[in-house]
Amino acid sequence: MKSITINGSQRESVGKKATKALRNAGQVPCVMYGGDKAFHFSAPELAFSKLVYTASAHTVVIVLDNGEEYNAVMQDIQFHPVTDRITHIDFYQIFEDKEITMEIPVQTVGSSRGVMNGGNLRMPYRKLRVKAIPSKLPDFVEIDITPLKIGSKFYITELANEDYKFLHPDNTVVCQVRRSRLAVIDADDEDEDEGAEGTDAPAAEAAQE
């Protein structure tokens, strides 16, 4: 997984007055958890643009002005309700020998036969929760939708691998092709579509978040 470096300064004063002064100066107050103890730091708001305003997942290297460096992942972010400016970020320190959980974006490749016949591709999840040691975390989860016909479903169990683990039930549907009014059904699609609609498992739908 790609990493972004953010240069910051450790904060000594963490009261409301000091925090307000930081924001007025274009700085974002941050907290780092996960180590021996939590600590506060700040960094320019512009430094977070490649981390926050992107669909990709990244780890972060926080480099402080005292020379200390920390590997981390963004855990929580707060925005101003009116201006949408970043007001606070929580980070969680990561270690190479300890597993962490991250939400990884989903990307599709290929051209679905069912979609070309007029079906609708549905993706209940744009990101999936993944657990792994940092070096094994993927930049994205790739799904080849080429085989999907109208009525086909792609379950999370089809993405199983040895590098990381998905934190979703086995019956989670990651994507599917649903019939639309304009869909053209050929013989193979029709058999599969009828079977899928006749045995559609409510439990799988209910398990989706």
Secondary structure per residue as TSV (DSSP state, phi and psi in degrees):
chain	resnum	aa	ss	phi	psi
A	1	M	-	360.0	139.9
A	2	K	-	-69.4	151.6
A	3	S	E	-123.9	145.8
A	4	I	E	-114.3	133.7
A	5	T	E	-95.4	131.0
A	6	I	E	-124.7	123.9
A	7	N	E	-92.0	126.7
A	8	G	E	-138.5	-179.5
A	9	S	E	-128.5	133.4
A	10	Q	E	-68.1	140.2
A	11	R	-	-99.3	133.6
A	12	E	S	-96.4	-39.1
A	13	S	-	-100.1	127.3
A	14	V	-	-124.6	14.2
A	15	G	S	-74.4	174.9
A	16	K	H	-62.3	-40.0
A	17	K	H	-64.4	-44.8
A	18	A	H	-66.8	-39.1
A	19	T	H	-64.9	-42.3
A	20	K	H	-63.1	-39.3
A	21	A	H	-64.7	-38.2
A	22	L	H	-62.2	-47.5
A	23	R	H	-63.4	-39.0
A	24	N	H	-64.4	-25.0
A	25	A	T	-91.7	8.4
A	26	G	T	81.8	16.3
A	27	Q	E	-102.1	151.5
A	28	V	E	-109.9	120.3
A	29	P	E	-70.6	135.9
A	30	C	E	-135.1	159.3
A	31	V	E	-131.6	138.4
A	32	M	E	-109.1	122.7
A	33	Y	E	-111.0	173.2
A	34	G	S	99.9	-16.7
A	35	G	S	-93.3	-156.0
A	36	D	S	-62.2	-36.8
A	37	K	S	-154.7	154.4
A	38	A	-	-72.9	148.1
A	39	F	E	-141.3	158.1
A	40	H	E	-106.0	143.0
A	41	F	E	-151.7	173.4
A	42	S	E	-139.7	159.3
A	43	A	E	-153.0	156.7
A	44	P	E	-60.0	140.6
A	45	E	G	-57.0	-37.6
A	46	L	G	-64.0	-23.7
A	47	A	G	-67.1	-18.7
A	48	F	G	-96.6	0.2
A	49	S	H	-60.0	-42.7
A	50	K	H	-74.0	-17.3
A	51	L	H	-88.4	-40.5
A	52	V	H	-91.0	-46.5
A	53	Y	S	-94.3	60.6
A	54	T	S	-153.7	153.6
A	55	A	S	-85.8	-9.6
A	56	S	S	-83.9	157.5
A	57	A	-	-101.3	140.7
A	58	H	-	-140.0	151.9
A	59	T	E	-91.5	170.2
A	60	V	E	-132.1	141.1
A	61	V	E	-109.5	113.1
A	62	I	E	-91.6	117.6
A	63	V	E	-110.6	115.3
A	64	L	E	-90.7	159.4
A	65	D	T	-68.8	-10.2
A	66	N	T	-91.3	5.2
A	67	G	S	95.4	-9.2
A	68	E	-	-77.0	144.7
A	69	E	E	-127.4	143.5
A	70	Y	E	-136.9	132.2
A	71	N	E	-87.9	135.4
A	72	A	E	-154.4	172.5
A	73	V	E	-130.3	149.7
A	74	M	E	-72.9	128.4
A	75	Q	E	-103.7	-37.3
A	76	D	E	-155.6	149.2
A	77	I	E	-141.2	143.1
A	78	Q	E	-122.8	141.1
A	79	F	E	-119.8	153.2
A	80	H	-	-67.8	133.0
A	81	P	T	-65.5	-20.1
A	82	V	T	-105.1	-49.4
A	83	T	T	-89.4	-16.3
A	84	D	-	66.2	13.0
A	85	R	-	-73.9	151.3
A	86	I	E	-70.9	127.9
A	87	T	E	-109.6	-22.0
A	88	H	E	-167.7	145.2
A	89	I	E	-137.1	135.2
A	90	D	E	-103.3	134.6
A	91	F	E	-117.0	155.4
A	92	Y	E	-123.0	122.6
A	93	Q	E	-69.3	137.7
A	94	I	-	-117.8	153.9
A	95	F	-	-129.7	143.1
A	96	E	T	-61.2	-28.4
A	97	D	T	-95.4	6.0
A	98	K	S	-119.6	133.7
A	99	E	-	-70.3	146.5
A	100	I	E	-131.4	164.2
A	101	T	E	-113.1	131.8
A	102	M	E	-138.9	156.0
A	103	E	E	-92.4	120.3
A	104	I	E	-108.7	131.9
A	105	P	E	-66.5	151.2
A	106	V	E	-102.3	132.9
A	107	Q	E	-125.0	140.7
A	108	T	E	-106.9	147.9
A	109	V	E	-130.3	158.4
A	110	G	S	88.3	174.8
A	111	S	-	-120.8	117.0
A	112	S	-	-70.1	131.9
A	113	R	H	-61.2	-40.0
A	114	G	H	-65.8	-38.3
A	115	V	H	-67.2	-39.9
A	116	M	H	-64.4	-24.4
A	117	N	T	-90.5	9.7
A	118	G	T	103.0	1.2
A	119	G	-	-75.5	166.3
A	120	N	E	-107.3	126.6
A	121	L	E	-81.9	122.6
A	122	R	E	-112.6	131.9
A	123	M	-	-128.5	93.5
A	124	P	S	-61.1	-25.1
A	125	Y	-	-120.8	122.6
A	126	R	S	-92.6	-17.5
A	127	K	E	-138.6	149.9
A	128	L	E	-124.1	141.4
A	129	R	E	-79.1	125.0
A	130	V	E	-127.8	141.7
A	131	K	E	-121.5	129.7
A	132	A	E	-169.9	169.4
A	133	I	-	-71.9	152.5
A	134	P	G	-51.9	-39.7
A	135	S	G	-69.6	-16.4
A	136	K	G	-98.3	-5.0
A	137	L	-	-68.8	132.7
A	138	P	-	-83.7	157.1
A	139	D	S	-69.4	-33.4
A	140	F	-	-160.6	163.5
A	141	V	E	-103.8	121.7
A	142	E	E	-101.0	134.0
A	143	I	E	-124.1	125.0
A	144	D	E	-87.6	109.0
A	145	I	-	-90.6	4.3
A	146	T	T	-53.1	-44.3
A	147	P	T	-75.0	-9.2
A	148	L	-	-72.3	119.9
A	149	K	-	-97.3	177.0
A	150	I	T	-64.1	125.6
A	151	G	T	96.6	-10.3
A	152	S	-	-76.2	148.8
A	153	K	E	-128.3	144.8
A	154	F	E	-111.6	113.8
A	155	Y	E	-92.8	155.3
A	156	I	G	-64.9	-24.3
A	157	T	G	-63.5	-23.2
A	158	E	G	-74.6	-7.0
A	159	L	G	-102.4	4.2
A	160	A	-	-56.8	140.0
A	161	N	-	-154.5	174.6
A	162	E	S	-88.9	-14.2
A	163	D	S	-83.4	-33.6
A	164	Y	-	-150.2	164.3
A	165	K	E	-120.3	137.5
A	166	F	E	-88.5	135.3
A	167	L	-	-99.3	55.6
A	168	H	S	-135.8	152.8
A	169	P	-	-59.6	151.9
A	170	D	T	-61.1	-25.1
A	171	N	T	-92.1	14.3
A	172	T	-	-69.2	126.5
A	173	V	E	-89.4	117.7
A	174	V	E	-83.1	-39.3
A	175	C	E	-157.0	159.9
A	176	Q	E	-157.2	161.5
A	177	V	E	-112.1	116.9
A	178	R	E	-100.1	149.4
A	179	R	-	-71.1	140.1
A	180	S	-	-116.7	170.6
A	181	R	T	-63.6	-27.8
A	182	L	T	-95.6	5.3
A	183	A	-	-67.4	142.7
A	184	V	-	-105.2	116.2
A	185	I	-	-100.4	120.5
A	186	D	-	-92.2	179.9
A	187	A	H	-60.9	-45.0
A	188	D	H	-66.7	-42.2
A	189	D	H	-64.2	-39.1
A	190	E	H	-63.8	-42.3
A	191	D	H	-61.6	-45.0
A	192	E	H	-70.6	-37.6
A	193	D	H	-65.0	-42.2
A	194	E	H	-64.8	-40.7
A	195	G	H	-66.1	-40.0
A	196	A	H	-67.8	-41.8
A	197	E	H	-72.6	-29.5
A	198	G	H	-77.4	-22.1
A	199	T	S	-122.5	19.9
A	200	D	-	-59.2	123.0
A	201	A	-	-87.5	115.1
A	202	P	H	-59.3	-29.8
A	203	A	H	-62.8	-36.9
A	204	A	H	-66.2	-41.3
A	205	E	H	-66.3	-40.4
A	206	A	H	-68.6	-26.4
A	207	A	H	-76.0	-16.7
A	208	Q	-	-72.1	147.5
A	209	E	-	-95.5	360.0
